[in-house]
Amino acid sequence: MVKLAAKCILAGDSAVGKTALVQMFRSDGTHFQKNYTLTTGVDLVVKTVPVLDTNDSVELFIFDSAGKELFSEMLDKLWENPNVLCLVYDVTNEQSFISCTRWLEKVRAQTPGTFLPGVLVGTKTDLTGRRTVDSAQAQAWALGQGLEFFETSVTLHGDSSCPNCVKMP
């Protein structure tokens, strides 16, 4: 069994659902925290993830980063040498999607000349009536940036067949 380590940067504007997303991932979808406080700086979440069809695993160090511009300058040192990126926006907040360009540039500045694999995640898909960001537009942008694309909701409502809820392997 090989155990690898990877540093994942979780970035996006404030209040897009980064902390909720990472907490659901950490708990394998079993714990939805109803109250959150604004992340100041970076919260570190560590989880060992098995590599499918092997006996190997990856120890994932997820840096859940503050989304306020006030904390932006301090992130440079904490974001050094990332291995993967998770860029998050809120599907009900167009500005959070527009800001993804800035966040992507900031993270990629940490790995100049190197391909940084990553994913763009649209959150809060359960708020269908408030959606302002078109899925096709976000997917096209992600693909143009070399990112995978997903949309989800971390809200638990008891329906395990919901296509919008976070699914954990």
N, C-alpha and C positions, 0 to 999 in steps of 0.2 A: 504494500500500500504506500503510495506516494502522497505526501501531504504538501501541497503548494500553498503559497501565500499571495494574496492580491489586495491591492489598495484601490478601493472604489470611492470616487468622489460623487457625492449626492448634492446636486446644485440646482438652484432655481430661486425665484422670487420668494419673499416672505409669504406665509400662509397658503402655499399651493398644495400642501399635504405631504411634504417630504418626510417629516417625523412620523406621521401616521403610517405612511407607506413602509418605512424601515421598521417600525415597531410591529406591524403586521407580519412582515417578512421574518423578523427575529423570532416571533412566537408561532411561526407556521400557520398564521391565520386564526389563532385561537384567542388572541387578546386584542380587543379594540379599546384603546384608551380614549375616554370621552373628553378629557380635559388636557390641554397642552399649554405649555408656556412657550413664549417666543425663544427660539434657539439663539443663544448669544455665542458667537465663535463657532466651535465645532463640537458636536457630540460624537463619540466613537462607539460604534456597535460592531461586535465581532461575532461571526457565525461561521461554523464549519459546514460546508455544502458538499454533498457527494457529487462526483462526476459520473453522469449516467453511463451505464454499461461498462463500468470499471470498478476496481476496488479503491480508486484514488479519491481524494477529497481536496477541496480548496478552503483554506482559512481566509475568509473574506473580512477585511478590515474596512468598514463603511464609515466614511467621514460625512456625517450629516451636518451640512454647513448652514450657517445663518444666511437668510435671504435679504436682509436689510443692507443697503449700501454702506451704512455706518460701519459694519463689520468687514466689509469687502477687502480692505487693505491687509488685515491680519491673516487672510486666507492664503496668501501667496506662499508663505513658509509651510503652513500645514498641508498644502496641496502638492508639495514637491513629489515628483516621481510617481504619479498615479499609473495604475494598470488598466483601469476601466472607468467609464463615466456613466452616471445615471442622471440625466437632465430632466427636470420635472416642471410641468406647468399645469395650471388649472383651466379646464375646458370652459369655465364660466368667466374667465378673466383674460381678455385678449392681450392686455399689456403684459401679462405673465408669459404668454407665448412669444410676443415680440422680444421680450428680454432674453429669451433663450439664446439669441445670437450673441449677446454680450457675455452671457455665462459660458457659452461654448468657447468663445475667443479667450476668455480668462483661463479656463482649464487647459486649453490647447497650448497656451503660452508656457505652461509648465513642461511640455514635451515637444519643443520645437523640432521639426523634421522627422517626427516619429508618429506613426499611425496610432491613435488612441481609440480602441473599440468602445462602443457605448450604445446607449439606448435613450430615446426620447419617450417620456411617459406623461400622458395626459391624465389628470386625476379628476375626481368628482363627477364622473359620468352618470351618477345617480341623479344629478340635478339637471335632468334633460330639458326642462323648460327654461333654464337659465343659460344654456350653452351659447357661447359667442365664437368659439374657435371650431371651424369645420375640420372634421377628421381627415378628409382627403387633402386639405391644405397642409395640415400638420405632418401627415405621412409623407407628402411630396418634399417638404422641407427637410425632414429627417433623412430620407433617402439621399437627397442632394448633399447632405453633410456626412454621409457614410454611417448613419446611425440606424439602428433598428427602431421600430415604432410600436408602441402599445398604448392603449387607453384602459383605465380601470377605475374602480371605486373601492375604497377600503371600508366603506360602511357595511356593517353586518346587518342583514335583515332575515337571516334564517333560511334563505333559499339557495341551496348548494348548486342548483343548476343555473344560477344567474350568470350570464356571459360577461357582465361588467364588474364582477367582484374579483378581488385578488385570489388567485388559485396558487396554492403551494404544492410542490411535488410530494 
